[in-house]
Amino acid sequence: MNFRDLLKPLFKLLVSMVSISLAACDPHASAASPGAPASLPRVTVAQPIVAKVAEYTEHTGRTEAPESVEIRPRATGHLERVVFHEGDLVRKGDLLFVVDPRPYQAALARAKAELERARVDHELSRKNTARAEELFKKEAIAARDWDIQVGELDQMAARQASAAAAVSSAELDLDYAYVRSPIAGRIGRALITPGNLVGPATPSPLTTVVSVDPLYVYIDVDEVRGQRLRTNGVGTARVGFPGEDGYPHEAPIDFIDNRVDPTTGTLKVRVVVQNRDGKLTHGLFARVRLTDGVAHDAVLVSDRAVATDQDRRFVWVVGADGKAGYRSVKLGPLDDGLRVVREGLTPADRVVVRGLQRIRPGAEVAVDVISMRAADGDLAAAEAAQ
């Protein structure tokens, strides 16, 4: 055996290794292999759910007390006492402040004395008139003297009435020295402390009181929604406040404004929230959900199936040929965790809910099928984990 014969086996082995390497690098050779389907992108799809949905819109607003009062003194004098505890709930008629009442007590006593004197003078004039009447009937006095006596009686009666009015005015002035709450509600802090001279001209109020039950929530809605509320009836809303989950308060709508704001194109709507325990306060931020009140069939998908293309929303669907396609959609609100799709999908579509990043338009994909609720549950679990 010569040297050439020894190299032949080594040459054949080298050629075989090069052929195998070229085959591994050739994509056409790989695509033609029997195991090609295993290399397709694998995605998970689910069919949309069809359910009865009453669509809603969400708005923000603030609470406003139906009654809000600045407590101002009507009597002039030094402020003697502050009777309430700041921040407490007060009832209508509760005593809040006391202005020095002594000048008004003295004025009342003087007015009562004047009334008593006027009463005595009137009684004396009445008796004198009765005697004069007997004398006049007997023609013992002149008609002129009789007329004078009758006029004096009328004057005494008027003086007594004036004195009685002065007593009523003095009693009212004395009552003004005791400042009371004109409404029931929650009182603020005392803005003027005892010892200060107060009166009707004092710039600052003594304090403020706002009613607590019920409370109004004012929101602005677009003119289409406002017209729909008028057409379907004002109905009710759901309201949530800071620190609360969801919208636990059901509240009636009792007012829709009579004109549209031309600068914003919105209507003001008022919702009435019960606040019997007094925990809610004036000026509190509120979330309000308004429903149409009319349920209709809607197509629902999980939010994880929805992608964004600049200002447009879309989903990927897998056709009967196994190829992925782009589908632009118009979305509505959430309902029981699923997103309402107003336009762009049918219940028969297979919507990609997992593996969106592996899809290219028109590319063939391998699919796994789950329910849309299962996909939505996965999304909720992922958000909870984060």
C-alpha positions as CSV (number, residue, x, y, z in Angstrom):
1,M,0.0,0.0,0.0
2,N,1.4,3.3,-1.1
3,F,1.0,6.8,0.6
4,R,-1.8,7.8,-1.8
5,D,-3.9,4.8,-0.8
6,L,-3.5,5.9,2.9
7,L,-4.9,9.4,2.2
8,K,-8.1,8.3,0.4
9,P,-10.1,7.4,3.6
10,L,-9.1,10.7,5.2
11,F,-10.2,12.7,2.2
12,K,-13.6,11.0,2.1
13,L,-14.1,11.7,5.8
14,L,-13.2,15.4,5.3
15,V,-15.7,15.8,2.4
16,S,-18.5,14.3,4.6
17,M,-17.9,16.7,7.4
18,V,-17.9,19.7,5.1
19,S,-21.2,18.6,3.5
20,I,-22.8,18.2,6.9
21,S,-21.7,21.7,8.0
22,L,-23.1,23.3,4.7
23,A,-26.4,21.5,5.2
24,A,-26.7,22.9,8.8
25,C,-26.1,26.5,7.6
26,D,-28.6,26.3,4.7
27,P,-32.0,27.7,5.7
28,H,-33.7,26.0,2.7
29,A,-32.4,22.7,3.8
30,S,-33.8,23.3,7.3
31,A,-37.2,24.3,6.0
32,A,-37.4,21.2,3.9
33,S,-36.8,19.0,6.9
34,P,-39.6,16.9,8.3
35,G,-39.3,18.7,11.7
36,A,-40.1,22.2,10.2
37,P,-43.5,22.8,12.0
38,A,-41.7,22.7,15.3
39,S,-39.9,25.9,14.3
40,L,-43.1,28.0,13.8
41,P,-43.7,30.8,16.4
42,R,-46.0,29.5,19.1
43,V,-48.8,31.7,20.4
44,T,-51.9,31.3,22.5
45,V,-55.3,32.4,21.2
46,A,-58.8,32.8,22.6
47,Q,-62.2,33.6,21.2
48,P,-63.9,36.8,22.3
49,I,-66.8,36.5,24.8
50,V,-70.2,37.9,24.0
51,A,-72.1,39.2,27.0
52,K,-74.8,41.7,27.9
53,V,-73.1,45.0,28.8
54,A,-74.5,48.3,30.0
55,E,-71.6,50.6,29.0
56,Y,-70.5,53.4,31.3
57,T,-68.3,56.4,31.4
58,E,-66.0,57.6,34.2
59,H,-65.8,61.1,35.5
60,T,-64.2,63.1,38.3
61,G,-65.7,65.7,40.4
62,R,-65.8,67.1,43.9
63,T,-68.3,67.0,46.7
64,E,-70.2,70.2,47.6
65,A,-72.4,70.8,50.6
66,P,-76.0,71.9,49.6
67,E,-75.8,74.5,52.4
68,S,-72.8,76.5,53.4
69,V,-73.0,79.4,55.9
70,E,-70.6,82.0,57.2
71,I,-71.5,82.7,60.8
72,R,-71.4,86.5,61.3
73,P,-72.5,88.5,64.4
74,R,-75.6,90.7,64.2
75,A,-74.9,92.2,67.6
76,T,-72.0,94.6,68.3
77,G,-69.8,94.0,71.3
78,H,-66.9,92.1,72.8
79,L,-66.9,88.4,72.1
80,E,-67.3,86.6,75.4
81,R,-67.3,82.9,74.7
82,V,-66.9,80.2,72.1
83,V,-69.3,77.4,73.0
84,F,-68.6,74.7,70.4
85,H,-65.7,72.3,69.7
86,E,-64.1,73.0,66.4
87,G,-64.9,70.4,63.7
88,D,-67.9,69.0,65.5
89,L,-71.3,68.2,64.1
90,V,-73.8,70.8,65.2
91,R,-77.6,70.9,65.1
92,K,-79.8,73.8,63.8
93,G,-80.2,76.3,66.7
94,D,-77.1,75.2,68.7
95,L,-75.4,78.0,70.6
96,L,-72.0,78.8,69.0
97,F,-70.8,82.2,70.4
98,V,-71.8,84.7,73.0
99,V,-71.3,88.5,72.5
100,D,-71.3,90.5,75.7
101,P,-75.1,90.7,76.4
102,R,-75.1,93.2,79.3
103,P,-75.8,96.3,77.1
104,Y,-78.7,94.6,75.4
105,Q,-80.1,93.3,78.8
106,A,-80.0,96.9,80.0
107,A,-81.7,98.1,76.9
108,L,-84.4,95.5,77.2
109,A,-85.0,96.5,80.9
110,R,-85.3,100.1,79.8
111,A,-87.7,99.2,77.0
112,K,-89.9,97.2,79.4
113,A,-90.0,100.1,81.9
114,E,-91.1,102.4,79.1
115,L,-93.8,99.9,78.1
116,E,-95.1,99.8,81.7
117,R,-95.3,103.6,81.9
118,A,-97.1,103.7,78.6
119,R,-99.5,101.1,79.8
120,V,-100.3,103.0,83.0
121,D,-100.7,106.3,81.0
122,H,-103.0,104.6,78.6
123,E,-105.1,103.1,81.4
124,L,-105.4,106.5,83.1
125,S,-106.4,108.1,79.8
126,R,-109.0,105.4,79.2
127,K,-110.6,106.1,82.6
128,N,-110.6,109.9,82.0
129,T,-112.2,109.3,78.6
130,A,-114.9,107.3,80.2
131,R,-115.7,110.1,82.7
132,A,-115.6,112.7,80.0
133,E,-118.0,110.7,77.9
134,E,-120.6,110.8,80.8
135,L,-120.1,114.5,81.1
136,F,-120.4,115.1,77.4
137,K,-123.7,113.1,77.3
138,K,-125.0,115.5,80.0
139,E,-123.6,118.4,78.0
140,A,-121.4,119.3,81.0
141,I,-118.4,119.8,78.9
142,A,-117.8,121.3,75.5
143,A,-117.4,119.2,72.4
144,R,-113.9,120.6,72.0
145,D,-112.9,119.2,75.4
146,W,-114.4,115.8,74.5
147,D,-112.4,115.7,71.3
148,I,-109.2,116.5,73.1
149,Q,-109.8,113.7,75.6
150,V,-110.5,111.2,72.8
151,G,-107.3,112.2,71.0
152,E,-105.3,111.9,74.2
153,L,-106.6,108.3,74.6
154,D,-105.6,107.5,71.0
155,Q,-102.1,108.9,71.6
156,M,-101.6,106.8,74.8
157,A,-102.7,103.7,72.8
158,A,-100.1,104.5,70.1
159,R,-97.4,105.2,72.7
160,Q,-98.1,101.9,74.4
161,A,-97.9,100.1,71.0
162,S,-94.6,101.8,70.3
163,A,-93.2,100.8,73.7
164,A,-94.2,97.2,73.0
165,A,-92.4,97.3,69.7
166,A,-89.3,98.7,71.4
167,V,-89.4,95.8,73.8
168,S,-89.6,93.3,70.9
169,S,-86.7,95.0,69.2
170,A,-84.6,95.0,72.5
171,E,-85.4,91.3,72.9
172,L,-84.3,90.6,69.4
173,D,-81.0,92.5,69.9
174,L,-80.4,90.5,73.1
175,D,-81.1,87.3,71.2
176,Y,-78.5,88.3,68.5
177,A,-75.9,88.4,71.3
178,Y,-76.3,84.6,71.5
179,V,-75.0,83.5,68.0
180,R,-76.7,80.2,67.0
181,S,-76.2,77.9,64.0
182,P,-78.8,78.5,61.3
183,I,-78.3,75.0,59.8
184,A,-77.3,71.5,60.9
185,G,-73.8,70.4,59.7
186,R,-70.1,70.4,60.5
187,I,-68.6,73.5,62.0
188,G,-65.1,74.8,61.1
189,R,-62.6,76.5,63.4
190,A,-63.2,79.7,65.3
191,L,-61.8,82.5,63.2
192,I,-62.2,85.1,66.0
193,T,-61.2,84.5,69.6
194,P,-62.9,85.8,72.7
195,G,-62.0,89.4,73.7
196,N,-62.2,90.8,70.2
197,L,-64.8,93.5,69.3
198,V,-67.2,92.1,66.8
199,G,-70.2,93.3,64.9
200,P,-72.0,93.2,61.5
201,A,-69.2,95.2,59.9
202,T,-66.4,92.7,61.0
203,P,-64.6,91.6,57.8
204,S,-64.0,88.0,58.9
205,P,-66.8,85.6,59.8
206,L,-66.8,84.0,63.2
207,T,-66.7,80.5,61.7
208,T,-68.4,78.5,58.9
209,V,-70.9,75.6,58.9
210,V,-71.5,73.3,56.0
211,S,-74.2,70.7,55.8
212,V,-73.1,67.0,55.6
213,D,-76.1,64.9,54.7
214,P,-76.7,64.7,51.8
215,L,-73.7,65.9,49.8
216,Y,-73.7,66.9,46.1
217,V,-71.1,65.7,43.6
218,Y,-70.9,67.9,40.5
219,I,-69.4,66.5,37.3
220,D,-69.1,67.6,33.7
221,V,-70.2,65.3,30.9
222,D,-70.0,65.8,27.2
223,E,-73.1,67.0,25.4
224,V,-73.8,63.6,23.8
225,R,-73.8,61.9,27.2
226,G,-75.9,64.7,28.6
227,Q,-78.5,64.4,25.9
228,R,-78.6,60.6,26.4
229,L,-79.2,61.1,30.1
230,R,-82.1,63.4,29.4
231,T,-83.6,60.9,26.8
232,N,-83.2,57.8,28.9
233,G,-84.0,59.4,32.3
234,V,-81.5,60.7,34.8
235,G,-81.2,57.4,36.6
236,T,-78.4,56.6,39.1
237,A,-74.6,56.7,39.2
238,R,-71.9,54.8,41.1
239,V,-69.5,57.0,43.2
240,G,-66.2,56.2,44.8
241,F,-64.0,58.3,47.1
242,P,-60.3,58.3,48.0
243,G,-59.4,55.3,50.1
244,E,-62.3,53.2,48.7
245,D,-62.1,50.4,46.2
246,G,-64.3,50.7,43.2
247,Y,-67.6,52.6,43.3
248,P,-69.4,51.5,46.5
249,H,-72.0,54.3,46.7
250,E,-75.1,54.2,44.5
251,A,-76.4,57.8,44.1
252,P,-79.3,59.3,42.2
253,I,-78.8,62.0,39.6
254,D,-81.2,64.8,40.4
255,F,-80.0,67.7,38.2
256,I,-78.8,68.3,34.6
257,D,-77.9,71.8,33.7
258,N,-80.1,73.7,31.3
259,R,-77.3,74.8,29.0
260,V,-74.0,73.5,27.5
261,D,-70.8,75.4,28.4
262,P,-69.7,76.8,25.0
263,T,-66.0,76.8,26.0
264,T,-65.9,73.1,26.9
265,G,-68.9,71.5,25.2
266,T,-70.0,70.0,28.5
267,L,-73.0,69.9,30.7
268,K,-73.0,70.0,34.5
269,V,-74.6,67.0,36.2
270,R,-75.3,66.7,39.9
271,V,-75.3,63.4,41.9
272,V,-76.7,63.2,45.4
273,V,-74.7,61.1,47.9
274,Q,-76.1,60.1,51.3
275,N,-73.7,60.8,54.2
276,R,-75.6,59.8,57.3
277,D,-72.5,59.0,59.3
278,G,-70.9,62.4,58.4
279,K,-67.6,60.8,57.2
280,L,-67.6,62.5,53.9
281,T,-66.7,66.2,53.7
282,H,-67.2,69.2,51.5
283,G,-64.7,69.5,48.7
284,L,-63.7,65.8,48.6
285,F,-62.4,64.4,45.3
286,A,-64.9,61.9,43.8
287,R,-64.9,59.3,41.0
288,V,-68.3,58.9,39.3
289,R,-69.4,56.1,36.9
290,L,-72.4,56.8,34.7
291,T,-74.1,53.9,32.9
292,D,-76.4,54.1,29.9
293,G,-78.9,51.9,31.7
294,V,-79.6,49.8,28.6
295,A,-77.7,46.5,28.3
296,H,-76.7,45.3,24.8
297,D,-74.6,42.4,23.4
298,A,-70.9,43.3,23.3
299,V,-67.7,41.6,22.3
300,L,-65.2,41.3,25.2
301,V,-61.5,40.5,25.1
302,S,-58.7,40.6,27.7
303,D,-56.6,43.8,27.8
304,R,-53.5,41.7,27.3
305,A,-54.6,41.0,23.7
306,V,-54.6,44.7,22.9
307,A,-51.5,46.4,21.5
308,T,-50.9,50.1,20.5
309,D,-49.7,51.4,17.2
310,Q,-49.1,55.1,17.8
311,D,-52.6,56.5,18.4
312,R,-54.4,53.3,17.3
313,R,-55.3,50.1,19.1
314,F,-55.1,46.7,17.4
315,V,-55.1,43.0,18.1
316,W,-53.6,40.0,16.3
317,V,-55.9,37.4,15.0
318,V,-55.0,34.0,13.5
319,G,-57.0,33.0,10.5
320,A,-58.1,29.5,9.3
321,D,-54.8,29.3,7.3
322,G,-52.8,29.6,10.5
323,K,-51.4,33.0,9.6
324,A,-51.4,36.1,11.8
325,G,-53.2,39.2,10.8
326,Y,-53.4,42.8,12.0
327,R,-56.9,43.9,13.1
328,S,-57.6,47.5,14.1
329,V,-60.2,47.8,16.9
330,K,-62.3,50.5,18.6
331,L,-62.4,49.9,22.3
332,G,-64.9,50.7,25.0
333,P,-64.8,50.5,28.8
334,L,-64.0,47.5,31.0
335,D,-66.7,45.2,32.1
336,D,-66.0,42.6,34.8
337,G,-62.3,42.7,33.9
338,L,-62.7,42.4,30.1
339,R,-62.5,45.1,27.6
340,V,-65.5,46.0,25.4
341,V,-64.6,46.0,21.7
342,R,-67.0,48.2,19.8
343,E,-65.6,47.6,16.3
344,G,-63.1,45.4,14.6
345,L,-63.8,41.9,16.0
346,T,-66.4,39.1,15.7
347,P,-67.1,36.3,18.2
348,A,-65.6,33.8,15.7
349,D,-62.2,35.5,15.6
350,R,-59.2,33.8,17.2
351,V,-57.4,36.5,19.1
352,V,-53.8,36.2,20.2
353,V,-53.5,36.7,24.0
354,R,-49.9,35.4,24.5
355,G,-46.8,35.7,22.4
356,L,-47.7,39.0,20.7
357,Q,-44.0,39.9,20.4
358,R,-43.3,36.8,18.3
359,I,-45.8,37.7,15.5
360,R,-45.2,39.2,12.1
361,P,-47.9,40.2,9.7
362,G,-48.8,37.3,7.4
363,A,-46.5,34.8,9.3
364,E,-47.7,31.3,9.9
365,V,-47.9,30.5,13.6
366,A,-48.6,27.5,15.8
367,V,-51.4,28.0,18.2
368,D,-52.6,26.9,21.7
369,V,-56.2,27.6,22.6
370,I,-57.5,28.8,25.9
371,S,-60.6,30.6,27.1
372,M,-60.7,34.4,27.2
373,R,-61.5,34.4,30.9
374,A,-58.4,32.3,31.5
375,A,-56.3,34.8,29.7
376,D,-57.8,37.6,31.7
377,G,-57.1,35.7,34.9
378,D,-53.4,35.4,33.9
379,L,-53.3,39.2,33.4
380,A,-54.8,39.9,36.8
381,A,-52.3,37.5,38.5
382,A,-49.4,39.2,36.7
383,E,-50.6,42.6,37.9
384,A,-51.0,41.4,41.4
385,A,-47.5,39.9,41.4
386,Q,-46.1,43.3,40.3
